[in-house]
Amino acid sequence: MEQQNKSSQLPPSDWNQYMPGISADCVIFGYHDKELKILILEYKQSGVFALPGGFIRKDEALDDAAKRVLEERTGLTRIYLNQFHTFGNLERDDPKPMKTVLEKNDMPVSDHHFLLQRFISVGYLALVDFKKVEPKPDLFSDSCLWYDANNLPGLMLDHQQIVQTALKYLRSNINNHVIGQNLLDETFTMGELQKLHETILDEKLHRTGFHRKMMLSKSLERLGKKKTGKAHRSPFLYRFKQKV
C-alpha cells in the first residue's frame, strides 16, 4: 500500500473557523480482491488509528463538510454518500487520544484546546471505486491506507462501533443496487455480484437461489458472454439498469 501526498489543510490557528463540538466521521468502503476494504488514518508518531473525519466550518452545511472530507482523503468527487447514525456516547469525552497526537506533533496543548473537547460525531457511509482512490493523509497523519474490514487495527474512541454500525447498515441495505453500482465494475458476472454480497454479509449464499433473486429484482441487464477463450464455459456479463 503506497502512501500518497498530503492534502492542504487549514492551519491550527484557524480552529475558530469550525463549529465547536461536532464532527463528521466517514466509513469509506471499497472492494478489491474479493475483500471489503475500509480507509483508516494513522496519526503521526502516536500509534493512534482513526476513521477519516473532519470538522464543520461555520459557513458550511454538514453534508458539504462530509463531501469535502471525502474528496480530501480520496481525491474523488461525486461519491455515493449516506448519513447513517449520530454518535454521542459519553466515552467520546476522552481527551487522551487527541492529546497524545498533539504532543507527538509538538503542538501546544491546553485543557481547553479545540481538539480536546467532547464531540458529537455524525457518521457517513461512502462507497467508492477502489481503483480510482488516491488515499491522502490529513494534517496530523502519517498514512491513510486501505485495511480489510475484518482485520482493522485498534481504533480510537468509539470508531470501532462506528464501523460496526456502518457494516450493519450496509448489510441491511444489501439489496439496494447502489451498493453493487458503486463497488463493482460497470459490467460483472453473476458470480462476481454474488461474491460481493457474500463478502458484505459474511456468509455463503446458494448460487441458484441468488441468481433467481437477482433476476426477479429486475435491476440487472444481461449482456453478452465474458471473453475467456472458452466459449462454452463463458459466463454472461451483467450491468445495473439504472445508475445512481
N, C-alpha and C positions, 0 to 999 in steps of 0.2 A: 504494500500500500504506500503510495507516494504522497508525501506532504506537498501541498501547493502553497503559493504565495498568500500572504495575509491581506485581507481587505482593509480598506481605510475605516477608521473608527473615530468617533468624537473623543477628544482628549478628556482625562479625568476632571479637568477644570470645568467641564460643561455638564456635570451631573444635574445641575439645576434646570436643564432643558427637558428633563424627563419627569413623568408623573411619579410621585412617590408611592411606594407600597404595592405596585402592581407590575407584573412581568408577563411575558409570553414565552412558554417553553414548547419546543417543536419536536415531535417524534417523526423523523423523516425516514420513511420506508423506501427501500429499493429491493430489487430481486435479481440475483445473479448466481449462476452455477447451482440452481435449484435450492438456494438458501435465501431466506428473508433477511435483509440487512437493515441496520439502523446506524445513522450517523451519530458519533459520540465525540465530544471535545475532551482533551486532557489539558488542564490548566498548567501553566509553566512551573516547573520545579516543585510541584506540590503533591503529585500523585493523586490529585482530585479529578474525578471524571464526572461529566455532566452532559445533559442534553443541550443541543444548541438553543439558545434563548436570547432574549433581549428585553429592553425596556421601551415604554411607550412615550414618545415625545409629546410635549404639551400641545403641539399643533397637529397631531397625527391621530387618525382613527385606529382603533385596536386591530382590526383586520389588516389595515395597511402596515402596521408595525410588524405583524407576523409575516406578511409578504416580504417586507424589507429584510427581516432576519433570514428568511429562506433564500432570498437572492444573494445576500452577502455570504452565506455558508455554502451554497451550491453553484452559484453562477447562473442559475436558471430563473426565468420569469414564466408566468402563466402556469404555475404549478397547481395541481389539484390540492386544495387545502380545505380542512374542515375543523371547526372548533368542536371539541368533543367532551370537555369537562373543565370545571374550575376547581383548583386545589387550594385549600386554605387551612389545613390542619395545623395544630399548634406546634408540631415538630418543625414547621417552617421557621419558627422563631429560634433559630440556632445560628449564631454568627460565626461559629468556629471555622467551617469550610472556607467561607469567603475571607475571613481574617487571615487564614493561612495563605491564601492566594495573594492577598495584598502584601503581606510581609515578605513572601518569597519573591515578589516583583519589586521590592524596595519602594513601596508606595506608602505614604503616611497613613496611619491608622488611628482613628479616634472612635470612641464608643458611639458617636452619632453619625458615623460615616454612612453615606447613602446606601452602600452595598451591604451594610451590617444590620439593617432593619428587617423586620418581618415583611415578606412579600406574599401577596396572593397571586397565584400563577394561573393563567388561562392556558389550557392545553390545546395545542393544534396538531392535527394529524396531516401529514403530507405524503403523497405518493409520487415518486419521481422515476425517471428513466435512468437506471444505474449508469449506463454507458455515457450519458451526457453530463453527468455531475462532475464538477471540479471542486472537491472539498477544500474549503478555506478556513483556517483557524481565525479566531477573533483576537482582540487586543491582548487578552490575558492568556491565550492558549498556545501551546507548542504544536498541537496537532488537532485535526478534525478528520476522523477516519471511519471507515465502514467496519462494523462488527456484526457477526452472526447474532441474530435476535435471541438465539438460545445460548449464547456464550458471551454475555456482556460483562465488562469489568464492574466492580462495585461502584455505584453511582451516589452522588451527594444527596443529602436531604431525602426527599420523597420521590426522586426521579425514577427509581425502580417501580414505584407504584404508578407513576405517570405512564411508563412504558406498558405495564400490565393492563392498565385501563385502556390504553390505545389499542393493544392487541385484542382485548375483549370487544371493543367497538368494531375493529376490523373484521373479526370473526362473525359477529352478529350481522354484519352487512356484506358477507362474502358473496351473496348472490347479486349484488349491485354491480352492473357491468363496468362502472367506472374503475373498479379495482383492477380488473384484467386489462382494461384500456390503458391504464397508467403504469402498470408493472411489466406487461409483456410487450413484445414487438408488435407492430401493426398486424402482421399475419402470424399465425401459430397453428400447431396441430392440436387435436383434441387431447392428446396425451400431455402436451406441454401445459394446456389450461388445467387439466386435472392435477398435474404435479404442483402447480401454483396453489390450487385450492388445498391440496393435502399438506403443503408446507405451512400455509397460514393456519389451518385447522389443527395441525399436528396429529393427523390421523389418516389412515388408509381408507380410500373410497373404492366402492365397487365400480369397475370400469363400465360395464353395460348400463348400470343404473345412472352413473354420472352422465354418460353420453345422452341417454334418453332425456334426463332432466334438462340438460343444456339445450337440446334441440327443441324441447317443448317450451322453453323460455322465449323463443322467437327472437333472441337477441343476437344470434350468430348468422353470418352469411357464409355458406360453403363455397370455396373457390376450387381451383384445380388441385392436382396432386403435387405434393412436395417433391422436388427433384432430388432423388437419392441415388440414381443409377440402377435401381431395382424397381422397375415399373410395377410389377405385380405385388410388391410389398410397400409401395409408397403410400404414406398416409395423406389424407386430404388436409388442405390448409383452410383455416377459417379466419374471419375478422368480425369485429363487432359492427353491427349495422349502423350504430349511431355514436358519434364522438361527443364527449363531454369535456 
